[in-house]
């Protein structure tokens, strides 16, 4: 098997990229078969994601390690400075401060310590046409669980 997530945390992007390319050449291995399906750009994106991982206490959700990569992947195509979502709502999700500032219409979306009271959770779990990300597949159960945990743990900028 390959290294654990804890062993990968803190490695440089160059190290991660080299490791993924090595796996890609191992066509007979399970990891090689999986990684072979990714484009060069996807491998670079994966390397950047893994390189962004920071070590944290076991069970503690981290904005930098856990939340920002989900938001970058699922939300920032619309909620970035020139995005349609930002122009309509004022919500810029390119960083922690923007997420915590919320929208120009309703203000804060995150209530630290209470995912049940956080409008952000309502928006990403809705079952109607207003669910975010708008016009895209809903967040996975794992993505929702991580976001819910992070909010319930205080929505720290860690």
C-alpha positions as CSV (number, residue, x, y, z in Angstrom):
1,X,0.0,0.0,0.0
2,X,0.9,3.7,-0.2
3,X,1.6,6.2,2.5
4,X,-1.1,7.3,4.9
5,X,-2.6,10.8,4.8
6,X,-0.7,11.6,8.0
7,X,2.5,10.6,6.3
8,X,1.7,12.8,3.2
9,X,0.8,15.9,5.3
10,X,3.4,18.6,4.8
11,X,5.2,17.2,1.8
12,X,6.1,19.6,-1.0
13,X,4.1,19.9,-4.2
14,X,7.2,18.7,-6.1
15,X,7.5,15.6,-3.9
16,X,3.8,14.9,-4.3
17,X,3.9,15.3,-8.0
18,X,6.9,13.0,-8.3
19,X,5.1,10.4,-6.2
20,X,1.9,10.5,-8.3
21,X,3.9,10.3,-11.5
22,X,5.7,7.2,-10.1
23,X,2.4,5.6,-9.3
24,X,1.1,6.4,-12.8
25,X,3.9,4.4,-14.3
26,X,3.0,1.3,-12.2
27,X,0.3,0.1,-14.5
28,X,0.0,-3.3,-12.8
29,X,-0.7,-1.9,-9.4
30,X,-4.1,-0.8,-8.0
31,X,-2.8,2.8,-7.4
32,X,-1.2,2.9,-10.9
33,X,-4.5,1.8,-12.5
34,X,-6.3,4.6,-10.6
35,X,-3.8,7.3,-11.2
36,X,-3.4,6.4,-14.9
37,X,-6.9,7.7,-15.5
38,X,-5.9,11.3,-14.5
39,X,-4.6,14.0,-16.9
40,X,-1.4,15.8,-16.2
41,X,-3.4,18.8,-15.0
42,X,-5.4,16.6,-12.7
43,X,-2.2,15.2,-11.2
44,X,-0.9,18.7,-10.7
45,X,-4.1,19.6,-8.9
46,X,-3.9,16.5,-6.8
47,X,-0.3,17.3,-5.9
48,X,-1.3,20.8,-4.9
49,X,-4.1,19.5,-2.8
50,X,-2.0,16.9,-1.0
51,X,0.8,19.5,-0.5
52,X,-1.7,21.8,1.2
53,X,-2.4,19.3,3.9
54,X,-1.3,20.4,7.3
55,X,-1.0,18.1,10.3
56,X,-3.7,18.7,12.9
57,X,-5.0,17.0,16.0
58,X,-6.7,13.8,15.3
59,X,-10.4,14.4,14.7
60,X,-10.0,18.2,14.4
61,X,-11.3,19.6,11.1
62,X,-9.1,22.2,9.5
63,X,-10.1,25.1,7.2
64,X,-6.8,24.9,5.2
65,X,-6.7,21.1,5.0
66,X,-10.3,20.1,4.8
67,X,-12.7,23.0,4.0
68,X,-10.8,25.3,1.5
69,X,-10.1,22.4,-0.9
70,X,-13.8,21.5,-1.0
71,X,-14.8,25.1,-1.5
72,X,-12.0,25.7,-4.2
73,X,-13.2,22.6,-6.1
74,X,-16.9,23.0,-5.7
75,X,-17.7,26.7,-5.2
76,X,-15.0,29.1,-6.5
77,X,-15.8,28.9,-10.2
78,X,-18.8,31.1,-9.3
79,X,-17.8,32.6,-5.9
80,X,-14.5,34.3,-6.7
81,X,-13.9,38.0,-7.4
82,X,-15.1,37.9,-11.1
83,X,-17.6,35.1,-10.6
84,X,-21.3,35.3,-11.2
85,X,-22.1,34.1,-7.7
86,X,-20.0,36.8,-6.2
87,X,-21.5,39.5,-8.4
88,X,-25.0,38.5,-7.4
89,X,-24.5,37.7,-3.7
90,X,-21.3,39.4,-2.7
91,X,-20.0,36.1,-1.4
92,X,-16.4,35.6,-2.3
93,X,-15.2,32.2,-1.2
94,X,-11.5,32.5,-2.2
95,X,-10.5,32.7,1.5
96,X,-11.6,32.2,5.1
97,X,-12.5,35.9,5.6
98,X,-14.8,36.0,2.7
99,X,-16.6,32.8,3.8
100,X,-17.0,34.2,7.3
101,X,-18.2,37.7,6.0
102,X,-21.0,36.1,4.1
103,X,-23.3,37.8,1.6
104,X,-24.4,41.4,0.9
105,X,-28.0,40.3,1.3
106,X,-28.0,38.2,4.5
107,X,-24.6,38.7,6.2
108,X,-22.9,35.8,8.0
109,X,-23.5,32.3,6.6
110,X,-21.5,30.5,9.3
111,X,-22.4,30.3,13.0
112,X,-19.3,28.9,14.7
113,X,-20.2,26.0,16.8
114,X,-23.6,25.4,15.2
115,X,-23.9,23.9,11.8
116,X,-27.7,23.6,12.4
117,X,-27.9,27.4,12.7
118,X,-25.6,28.1,9.7
119,X,-27.2,29.3,6.5
120,X,-24.2,27.9,4.6
121,X,-25.3,24.3,5.6
122,X,-28.9,25.1,4.5
123,X,-27.7,26.3,1.1
124,X,-25.6,23.2,0.4
125,X,-28.1,20.7,1.7
126,X,-31.3,22.1,0.1
127,X,-33.3,19.6,-2.0
128,X,-34.7,22.3,-4.4
129,X,-33.5,24.4,-7.3
130,X,-31.7,26.8,-5.0
131,X,-29.2,24.3,-3.6
132,X,-25.6,25.2,-4.0
133,X,-23.5,24.6,-5.9
134,X,-26.1,25.9,-8.4
135,X,-26.5,23.8,-11.5
136,X,-23.9,21.2,-10.4
137,X,-23.9,17.9,-8.5
138,X,-24.6,18.2,-4.8
139,X,-21.8,17.9,-2.4
140,X,-21.0,14.3,-1.3
141,X,-22.0,13.0,2.1
142,X,-18.3,13.1,3.1
143,X,-17.9,16.7,2.0
144,X,-21.0,17.7,4.0
145,X,-19.9,15.8,7.0
146,X,-16.5,17.5,7.0
147,X,-18.0,21.0,6.6
148,X,-20.6,20.2,9.4
149,X,-17.8,19.0,11.7
150,X,-15.7,22.0,11.0
151,X,-18.5,24.4,11.8
152,X,-19.5,22.5,14.9
153,X,-15.9,22.6,16.1
154,X,-16.0,26.4,15.9
155,X,-15.2,27.1,12.2
156,X,-11.6,28.0,13.1
157,X,-9.1,29.5,10.6
158,X,-6.7,26.7,11.0
